[in-house]
Structure formats: C-alpha cells, structure tokens
C-alpha cells in the first residue's frame, strides 16, 4: 500500500511539472545569509531510563536505536532520530530514601550517581550510537545537604544554605568524575539548577527553588571546584521555567530578568567572567506557546534581549506539551498521532526561527504517563513491558536527524502560502536540509530553489499519519502531504 501511495505522489508531481503548471508555493533558499549555529538536539533520561535500562536487551536496544541512531536500512529508511545530545539526570538521593523521601511516585524519585545502573546503560548506548554531546543536570541538591533533608522544598524557599554550596559543588564534580570513570563519558555541560522560579514544595518530584543570587552562588562555587580539578565542563544557567523569565520579572522579580542578572557586567550576580560558565543561557518553552501571536512575541523578546549581549547564545533546554494551550491542544492524555506531532514541530520551528535557539531539547525521552510528555511511551513496569513510538518522536527527527551540530540556519523566503512553516540549514558538509511543516488538511505543491548553485540529489523524509521519516527521491518540485512534517535534504552519497 505504501508503494502505491508513493507512486501516486510521484505521478502527481510529474503530471503537474510536465504540464508546466506554476507551483503553488515557491521556497527560495539563500545559503549565504546565515543566522545561528546549531549546537544540538536532545532529550533527557528522566525518569524512566533508571528502570528501562534494566529491561531485556532487545527492547532497550530498539528504544536506544529510535533515540540515538543515525544509521539507515538498505532502503534508506532511518533507524532513529539521531539525537546529538543526551541529558543525564544526577539524582539527589530520593530513591535511596524510599517512601521516606515523601515523593509518592517511585518513578519520579532519583538515585545518587553511584546507584544509576539503568541510566548508565542508556548513557553508554548513546555513545555507542555516536552521540557526542552529554549534559548532566540536577533538580535538587543531594538530600544530605538540603535544609529539610528531602529533595523537594518547604514553602517555596531555597532548600540549601550558602555554606553548603561548596559541598554541593563537590558532589557534582565527584559525580561527573565517577560517571566518567565508570562509563568512559565526559560531560560537556553541567546544569546544577532547574526551573528555579517554581516553588517545588509539593511531593511530586525532586526540585529546588532559587533566587538569582542563589543561582549565582551555586554557579560560582561549582566553577571554582571544576577549575581546581581541571575539568573543562561548562556550567549552564538557568533552565528558566518559562522563556519570559529570561527577560522579564513577572510576579517573581528575584527570579526573573535572568539574561541581565547573569550576563550584565554591572549585575551583582554576573557570571560571565567565570571560565567554566557557558556563554549560553537556557530556558524552557512551557506555557508560552499559545496563542501563536503571543508565542511569537515572547520569542522575539528572547532574541532581542540576548542579541544585546555579544557572544551570548540561547538553548531551549526542555519542553513537552503541557496545559490547555489556549484551547489549541491539551497536554493530558497520550497522543501517538499527528496532532501532537504537528504542534511540537511548530514549537521547534518558532524556537529556532524566532528565538534563534542554537539547541532544542525535549523533556521525557521515555514516558510511562498518560500525558503528551514522551517521545516513546512504555508500560509502568520496572522489569519488562511494552513500548511504543510516537509521531512526536519522528517529527522531532525531521530536525534532529538532518540538522547536525555545527549547521547554520540560513535564509528562507516562502511565496504563495504563509501557513507552511519552513526553515533551512547548511550542515558542515555543505549539504542543505529544509524542514517543512504542513498542518493543513490538503497537500501542498512546492518549488524549491536556491539563490546560488544547484541542489544536489534530493531526498525527502516524510513523517505523517502513514509514515515515519519515509525516504523518497525527489527533484525540486515536490508534493508536501497534508498534516505532515517533511525534510528535504541533499545526498552526498
């Protein structure tokens, strides 16, 4: 049946091209006009990898292939989405506390680094599949250093005292060195603070709130410790819970305006002069994606504020579909299909093309929950279970598999249909990848051209209700199926 559909698409394209009909949508690429350099696309191992890493070999290897592999089958079908960064959760020790942790869901507790065999399996699996970038993150300081002895806070107050910052830094450095010795993997980035704006006073997961001066204090202690140990790992701040906390104060001024707080030389919390602090600020796209005009304005503000600090970059470091999103889509209930995939693709597109994100990272790579929070869904079974891919996985793959680290986003001009979302990238091998999101109920016929030179052999990869990155040889006159995400890329082979 798939071959019939593919043949029909080719026949449609040939008939219209032969008849000389002008394409409905012209997409013009200018490789000489460049924007940000792409660092990576990633996802996190929280929290399911701690259990799935102990599942039967065949099952966990299939999951790892879906996430990390850049290989293809003999027919050219990608085996996976080729993530270029893996986020590793260093726990605070709530797992070891058991029910005494106060965190009722065992799957949301996290172990200290010495007891993470399942997560280490996925860390090694990522390396074996040629993932080259690794980020470690913590949601809470270790419980032996927190004020209340737990991995979540009381009444929205920071759960660690300043006189324990150095011990916290030692714990982090010990974890990174210990994991490196065990797994042979060095972390490129360490993120010690997560969503510091939230109170983290419930018992649903590990978490710790911080004011900006407390974030700065933790980062300074950690930078000092890393430098003393001659570790080159870069510290990233601040994983803001919403993008607008990066430039605005909202209702939490002590936890807002974080671009200025950490990278303005006149700020008392300035971190830009520390050798181990990355000149990239990170934030999460939650609760800022709808309605679309407001989403665009927020991302324009992020880009504007970051551009005022020379050399500063931006990573979108965590997102999944939460909330009701102004009625556009609800985060409750799993969605294996294209509704969630198309919404996710829109968010990725806007973060890359409006906010100028140089990295885009998803939240739960593997989820046991009934939310739109997983690229892959599993049974809530610690020893074995069923697993299922989602269209969100493959739609993200339309970016991650074909827009590789070091790629530059390049200029795109779309004439004829403003509903298509189009972005283009020039990889380090000089091949161009164009990602097209068609949320409409109708196919779109496009003509793809470049300002200078000619496209080499083109291939499209279609994610739709029927396909997952399905490859198809094409020329520059292409049919984009309804409700699909399509990447058109040059082949150098």
C-alpha positions as CSV (number, residue, x, y, z in Angstrom):
1,X,0.0,0.0,0.0
2,X,2.9,2.4,0.8
3,X,4.4,1.8,-2.6
4,X,1.0,2.8,-4.2
5,X,0.9,6.0,-2.2
6,X,4.5,6.9,-3.1
7,X,3.8,6.2,-6.8
8,X,0.7,8.4,-6.7
9,X,2.7,11.2,-5.2
10,X,5.4,10.9,-7.9
11,X,2.8,10.7,-10.7
12,X,1.1,13.8,-9.3
13,X,4.4,15.7,-9.3
14,X,5.4,14.6,-12.8
15,X,2.0,15.4,-14.3
16,X,1.9,18.9,-12.9
17,X,5.5,19.6,-13.8
18,X,5.1,18.3,-17.3
19,X,2.1,20.4,-17.8
20,X,4.1,23.5,-16.9
21,X,1.8,24.4,-14.1
22,X,3.4,27.0,-11.8
23,X,3.9,25.6,-8.3
24,X,1.6,27.0,-5.7
25,X,4.4,27.7,-3.2
26,X,7.9,28.9,-4.1
27,X,10.5,28.3,-1.4
28,X,13.7,30.2,-2.1
29,X,16.9,29.3,-0.1
30,X,19.9,31.7,0.2
31,X,22.8,29.8,1.8
32,X,24.9,32.9,2.0
33,X,22.6,34.6,4.6
34,X,23.2,32.8,7.8
35,X,21.9,33.1,11.4
36,X,22.7,31.0,14.5
37,X,24.9,27.9,14.6
38,X,23.0,24.8,15.8
39,X,24.7,23.0,18.7
40,X,22.5,20.0,19.2
41,X,19.0,18.4,19.5
42,X,18.5,16.4,22.7
43,X,16.2,14.8,25.2
44,X,16.5,13.6,28.8
45,X,16.7,10.2,30.6
46,X,14.4,11.3,33.4
47,X,12.9,9.4,34.9
48,X,12.2,6.1,33.1
49,X,15.8,5.2,32.0
50,X,16.6,4.1,35.6
51,X,14.2,1.2,35.0
52,X,14.1,0.7,31.2
53,X,17.9,0.4,31.3
54,X,17.4,-2.9,33.1
55,X,14.8,-4.2,30.6
56,X,15.5,-7.1,28.2
57,X,18.3,-6.3,25.7
58,X,16.3,-6.4,22.6
59,X,13.7,-4.0,23.8
60,X,16.0,-1.4,25.3
61,X,18.3,-1.6,22.2
62,X,15.3,-0.8,20.0
63,X,14.4,2.2,22.1
64,X,18.1,3.3,22.1
65,X,18.1,3.0,18.3
66,X,15.0,5.1,17.9
67,X,16.5,7.8,20.0
68,X,20.2,7.8,19.0
69,X,20.8,6.0,15.8
70,X,21.8,7.9,12.6
71,X,22.1,4.7,10.6
72,X,19.7,3.7,7.8
73,X,18.4,0.4,6.4
74,X,19.3,-0.8,2.9
75,X,16.3,1.1,1.6
76,X,17.5,4.3,3.1
77,X,15.0,4.3,6.0
78,X,16.4,6.0,9.1
79,X,16.6,3.6,12.1
80,X,16.2,6.5,14.6
81,X,16.1,10.3,15.0
82,X,19.9,10.7,15.7
83,X,19.8,12.9,18.8
84,X,23.1,14.7,19.1
85,X,22.9,15.4,22.9
86,X,21.7,13.2,25.8
87,X,20.6,14.8,29.1
88,X,21.6,12.7,32.2
89,X,19.8,13.3,35.5
90,X,22.1,13.1,38.5
91,X,19.7,12.4,41.4
92,X,19.6,13.9,44.9
93,X,19.1,10.5,46.6
94,X,15.3,10.4,47.0
95,X,15.4,6.8,45.6
96,X,17.6,5.7,48.5
97,X,15.2,7.3,50.9
98,X,12.3,5.2,49.6
99,X,8.9,6.2,51.0
100,X,10.7,8.4,53.5
101,X,11.5,10.7,50.6
102,X,8.0,12.0,50.6
103,X,7.8,11.6,46.9
104,X,4.9,9.2,46.4
105,X,5.7,8.2,42.8
106,X,8.7,5.8,42.8
107,X,9.3,6.6,39.1
108,X,9.9,10.3,40.0
109,X,12.5,9.6,42.6
110,X,16.1,9.8,41.5
111,X,19.2,8.0,42.8
112,X,22.5,9.4,43.7
113,X,25.1,8.9,41.0
114,X,26.6,5.8,42.5
115,X,23.4,3.9,42.0
116,X,22.3,4.6,38.5
117,X,22.9,1.4,36.5
118,X,19.9,1.7,34.3
119,X,20.7,5.3,33.4
120,X,24.3,4.3,32.7
121,X,23.1,1.7,30.2
122,X,21.4,4.4,28.1
123,X,24.4,6.7,28.5
124,X,26.7,4.0,27.1
125,X,24.1,3.2,24.4
126,X,24.1,6.8,23.3
127,X,27.9,6.9,23.0
128,X,27.9,3.6,21.1
129,X,25.5,5.1,18.6
130,X,27.8,8.1,18.1
131,X,26.1,10.7,20.3
132,X,29.0,13.1,21.1
133,X,27.5,15.6,23.5
134,X,26.4,14.9,27.0
135,X,24.8,17.2,29.6
136,X,24.3,16.3,33.3
137,X,21.5,18.1,35.3
138,X,20.2,18.1,38.8
139,X,16.8,19.0,40.0
140,X,17.8,19.2,43.7
141,X,21.0,19.3,45.8
142,X,21.7,15.9,47.4
143,X,19.4,15.3,50.4
144,X,22.2,15.2,52.9
145,X,22.9,18.9,52.0
146,X,19.3,20.2,51.9
147,X,17.7,22.1,54.7
148,X,14.8,19.8,55.2
149,X,16.6,16.5,54.4
150,X,14.4,16.0,51.4
151,X,14.7,16.5,47.6
152,X,11.8,19.0,47.5
153,X,11.5,22.3,49.3
154,X,9.3,23.8,52.1
155,X,7.1,26.8,51.3
156,X,9.0,27.8,48.2
157,X,12.2,28.5,49.9
158,X,15.6,27.5,48.6
159,X,16.5,24.2,50.1
160,X,20.2,24.6,50.5
161,X,22.2,27.1,52.7
162,X,25.0,29.1,51.2
163,X,27.6,27.4,53.5
164,X,26.7,24.1,51.7
165,X,27.3,25.5,48.2
166,X,30.9,24.2,48.1
167,X,29.8,20.7,49.3
168,X,27.2,20.7,46.6
169,X,29.8,21.6,44.0
170,X,32.0,18.7,45.3
171,X,29.1,16.3,45.0
172,X,28.6,17.4,41.4
173,X,32.3,17.1,40.5
174,X,32.5,13.7,42.2
175,X,29.5,12.6,40.2
176,X,30.9,13.7,36.9
177,X,34.3,12.2,37.5
178,X,32.8,8.9,38.9
179,X,30.5,8.5,35.9
180,X,33.3,9.3,33.5
181,X,35.4,6.5,35.1
182,X,32.5,4.1,35.0
183,X,31.1,4.8,31.6
184,X,34.0,6.5,29.8
185,X,32.0,9.6,29.1
186,X,32.9,13.2,29.9
187,X,30.0,15.6,30.3
188,X,30.3,18.7,28.1
189,X,27.8,20.7,30.1
190,X,26.6,20.6,33.7
191,X,23.3,22.2,34.7
192,X,23.1,22.5,38.5
193,X,19.7,24.3,38.7
194,X,16.4,23.5,37.2
195,X,13.4,25.8,36.8
196,X,14.4,28.0,39.8
197,X,11.2,30.1,39.6
198,X,8.8,27.3,40.8
199,X,8.2,26.6,44.5
200,X,8.9,22.9,44.3
201,X,7.0,22.4,47.6
202,X,4.9,19.5,46.6
203,X,5.9,15.9,46.7
204,X,5.7,15.1,43.0
205,X,9.4,15.1,42.1
206,X,12.8,16.4,43.1
207,X,13.1,20.1,42.8
208,X,14.6,23.2,44.4
209,X,13.7,26.9,44.0
210,X,16.4,29.6,43.8
211,X,16.6,33.4,43.7
212,X,19.1,34.8,41.2
213,X,21.7,35.5,43.8
214,X,21.4,31.9,45.0
215,X,21.8,30.6,41.4
216,X,24.9,32.8,41.1
217,X,26.3,31.5,44.4
218,X,25.9,27.9,43.3
219,X,27.5,28.6,39.9
220,X,30.5,30.4,41.5
221,X,31.2,27.5,43.9
222,X,30.9,25.0,41.1
223,X,33.1,27.0,38.7
224,X,35.8,27.2,41.4
225,X,35.6,23.4,42.1
226,X,35.7,22.5,38.4
227,X,38.7,24.8,37.8
228,X,40.5,23.3,40.8
229,X,40.0,19.8,39.4
230,X,41.0,21.0,35.9
231,X,37.6,19.9,34.5
232,X,36.6,21.7,31.3
233,X,32.9,21.0,31.7
234,X,30.8,24.2,31.1
235,X,28.2,25.3,33.6
236,X,24.8,26.3,32.1
237,X,22.3,28.6,33.7
238,X,19.4,28.7,34.4
239,X,16.9,26.4,32.8
240,X,14.2,29.1,33.4
241,X,10.8,27.6,33.9
242,X,9.3,29.9,31.2
243,X,11.0,31.8,28.5
244,X,9.6,35.2,29.7
245,X,11.6,34.8,33.0
246,X,14.7,35.2,30.9
247,X,13.9,38.9,30.1
248,X,11.0,39.8,32.5
249,X,10.3,39.8,36.2
250,X,6.7,38.8,36.0
251,X,5.5,38.0,39.5
252,X,8.9,36.9,40.8
253,X,11.4,39.7,40.3
254,X,14.1,38.0,42.4
255,X,13.9,35.1,40.0
256,X,13.4,36.9,36.7
257,X,15.4,39.0,34.2
258,X,18.0,36.3,34.2
259,X,19.8,37.3,31.0
260,X,20.6,40.6,32.6
261,X,21.2,39.1,36.1
262,X,23.9,36.7,34.9
263,X,25.4,38.3,31.9
264,X,25.3,42.1,32.5
265,X,28.7,43.1,33.9
266,X,27.0,45.6,36.2
267,X,24.8,43.0,37.9
268,X,25.8,41.7,41.4
269,X,25.0,38.2,40.1
270,X,27.2,38.5,37.0
271,X,28.7,35.1,35.9
272,X,30.1,35.9,32.5
273,X,33.7,36.3,33.7
274,X,33.9,32.7,35.2
275,X,36.0,30.4,33.0
276,X,33.7,27.4,33.5
277,X,30.4,29.2,32.9
278,X,29.0,28.8,29.4
279,X,28.0,31.9,27.5
280,X,24.7,30.3,26.7
281,X,21.6,30.9,28.7
282,X,18.8,28.2,28.8
283,X,15.1,28.3,29.2
284,X,12.0,26.1,28.8
285,X,9.2,26.8,26.3
286,X,6.4,25.7,28.7
287,X,3.3,27.8,28.9
288,X,4.5,30.3,26.3
289,X,3.5,28.5,23.0
290,X,-0.1,29.7,22.6
291,X,-1.9,31.6,21.3
292,X,0.6,31.8,18.4
293,X,0.8,35.6,18.2
294,X,1.8,35.7,21.9
295,X,4.2,32.9,21.4
296,X,5.9,34.8,18.6
297,X,6.2,38.0,20.7
298,X,7.8,36.1,23.6
299,X,10.4,34.6,21.3
300,X,11.1,37.9,19.6
301,X,11.8,39.3,23.1
302,X,14.1,36.5,23.9
303,X,16.1,37.0,20.7
304,X,16.2,40.8,21.2
305,X,17.5,40.6,24.8
306,X,20.1,38.0,24.0
307,X,21.3,39.9,21.0
308,X,22.2,42.9,23.2
309,X,24.9,40.7,24.9
310,X,27.7,40.0,22.4
311,X,28.6,36.3,22.1
312,X,25.6,35.1,24.2
313,X,23.6,32.2,22.9
314,X,20.3,30.6,23.8
315,X,19.3,26.9,24.3
316,X,15.7,25.8,24.6
317,X,16.5,23.0,27.0
318,X,13.2,21.4,28.0
319,X,9.7,21.1,26.5
320,X,6.7,18.8,26.2
321,X,3.1,19.7,25.7
322,X,1.5,20.8,29.0
323,X,-1.7,22.7,29.9
324,X,-4.6,23.5,27.6
325,X,-2.6,25.9,25.4
326,X,-5.4,28.4,24.8
327,X,-7.6,25.6,23.5
328,X,-5.1,24.7,20.8
329,X,-4.1,21.3,22.3
330,X,-4.3,19.8,25.8
331,X,-1.4,18.2,27.5
332,X,-3.5,15.5,29.1
333,X,-3.7,12.0,27.5
334,X,-1.2,10.3,25.3
335,X,-1.2,11.2,21.6
336,X,0.7,8.8,19.3
337,X,-0.5,10.6,16.2
338,X,0.0,13.8,14.2
339,X,-2.0,16.3,16.3
340,X,0.7,16.4,19.0
341,X,3.5,15.9,16.4
342,X,2.4,18.9,14.3
343,X,2.1,21.1,17.5
344,X,5.6,20.0,18.6
345,X,7.0,20.8,15.2
346,X,5.5,24.3,15.3
347,X,7.1,24.9,18.7
348,X,10.5,23.7,17.4
349,X,10.2,25.9,14.3
350,X,9.3,29.0,16.3
351,X,12.1,28.5,18.9
352,X,14.7,28.0,16.1
353,X,13.5,30.7,13.7
354,X,12.2,33.4,16.0
355,X,14.0,32.9,19.3
356,X,17.2,31.9,17.4
357,X,17.7,28.9,19.7
358,X,21.0,27.1,19.0
359,X,19.8,23.9,20.7
360,X,16.5,22.3,21.2
361,X,16.0,19.7,23.8
362,X,12.9,17.6,24.7
363,X,11.8,16.6,28.2
364,X,11.0,12.9,28.7
365,X,12.6,10.7,26.0
366,X,10.6,7.7,27.6
367,X,7.4,8.2,29.5
368,X,5.1,5.8,31.4
369,X,2.5,8.5,31.9
370,X,-0.9,9.4,30.3
371,X,0.3,12.8,29.1
372,X,1.8,14.3,25.9
373,X,5.2,14.2,27.5
374,X,7.0,11.3,25.9
375,X,8.8,10.7,22.6
376,X,8.5,7.0,23.4
377,X,5.8,5.5,25.7
378,X,6.1,2.5,27.9
379,X,4.2,0.4,30.4
380,X,4.9,1.4,34.0
381,X,6.9,-1.8,34.6
382,X,10.3,-1.8,36.2
383,X,11.5,-5.2,34.8
384,X,9.9,-5.5,31.4
385,X,6.9,-4.2,29.4
386,X,5.5,-2.9,26.2
387,X,6.9,0.2,24.4
388,X,5.5,2.3,21.6
389,X,6.9,5.1,19.4
390,X,5.0,8.3,18.8
391,X,4.7,10.7,15.9
392,X,6.3,13.3,18.1
393,X,9.5,11.2,18.1
394,X,9.7,11.1,14.3
395,X,8.6,14.7,13.8
396,X,11.4,15.8,16.1
397,X,13.6,13.5,14.0
398,X,12.8,15.7,10.9
399,X,15.0,18.2,12.7
400,X,17.5,16.2,14.8
401,X,18.3,13.6,12.2
402,X,19.2,16.1,9.4
403,X,20.3,19.3,11.1
404,X,23.6,18.3,12.7
405,X,25.8,20.0,15.2
406,X,27.6,22.9,13.5
407,X,24.9,23.5,11.0
408,X,23.9,27.2,10.3
409,X,20.4,28.3,9.9
410,X,20.1,30.0,6.5
411,X,17.6,32.4,4.8
412,X,14.3,31.1,3.6
413,X,11.7,33.1,1.6
414,X,8.3,31.5,1.1
415,X,5.9,32.8,-1.5
416,X,2.4,31.6,-2.0
417,X,1.3,30.1,1.3
418,X,2.0,31.6,4.7
419,X,0.6,28.6,6.5
420,X,3.6,26.4,5.7
421,X,6.4,26.6,8.3
422,X,9.8,26.4,6.6
423,X,13.3,26.6,7.9
424,X,16.6,25.7,6.2
425,X,20.1,24.7,7.5
426,X,23.5,24.3,5.9
427,X,25.4,21.5,7.5
428,X,29.2,21.4,8.0
429,X,29.5,19.1,4.9
430,X,27.7,22.0,3.0
431,X,24.6,20.0,2.3
432,X,21.3,21.8,2.9
433,X,18.3,20.5,4.8
434,X,14.9,22.1,4.6
435,X,12.2,21.3,7.1
436,X,8.6,21.9,6.1
437,X,5.6,21.7,8.4
438,X,2.3,21.4,6.7
439,X,-0.5,21.4,9.3
440,X,-3.3,21.9,6.7
441,X,-5.7,19.2,5.6
442,X,-4.6,19.5,2.0
443,X,-1.4,18.6,0.2
444,X,0.9,21.4,-0.9
445,X,2.8,21.5,-4.1
446,X,6.1,23.4,-3.7
447,X,9.0,24.5,-5.9
448,X,12.3,24.5,-4.1
449,X,15.1,26.8,-5.4
450,X,18.4,28.2,-4.2
451,X,19.9,31.6,-4.9
452,X,23.3,30.3,-6.0
453,X,24.2,27.0,-7.4
454,X,22.1,23.9,-7.8
455,X,20.8,21.4,-5.3
456,X,22.5,18.1,-5.5
457,X,20.5,14.8,-5.4
458,X,17.5,15.5,-3.2
459,X,15.6,13.1,-0.9
460,X,12.6,13.9,1.2
461,X,11.8,12.2,4.5
462,X,8.1,12.3,5.4
463,X,6.5,12.0,8.8
464,X,2.8,11.7,8.5
465,X,-0.1,9.6,9.7
466,X,1.2,6.8,7.5
467,X,5.0,7.3,7.6
468,X,7.9,7.8,9.9
469,X,10.7,9.6,8.1
470,X,9.9,7.7,5.0
471,X,12.6,8.4,2.3
472,X,11.7,9.3,-1.2
473,X,13.9,10.5,-4.1
474,X,12.6,13.8,-5.4
475,X,13.5,16.8,-7.6
476,X,13.0,20.4,-6.6
477,X,9.2,20.2,-7.4
478,X,7.7,18.3,-4.5
479,X,4.3,17.5,-3.0
480,X,4.2,18.0,0.7
481,X,1.4,15.7,2.1
482,X,-1.4,17.1,4.3
483,X,-0.7,17.1,8.0
484,X,3.0,16.1,7.6
485,X,6.5,17.2,8.5
486,X,8.9,16.8,5.6
487,X,12.6,17.2,5.5
488,X,14.2,17.7,2.1
489,X,17.9,17.2,2.1
490,X,20.8,16.8,-0.3
491,X,22.6,13.4,-0.6
492,X,26.3,13.4,-0.9
493,X,26.5,9.6,-1.5
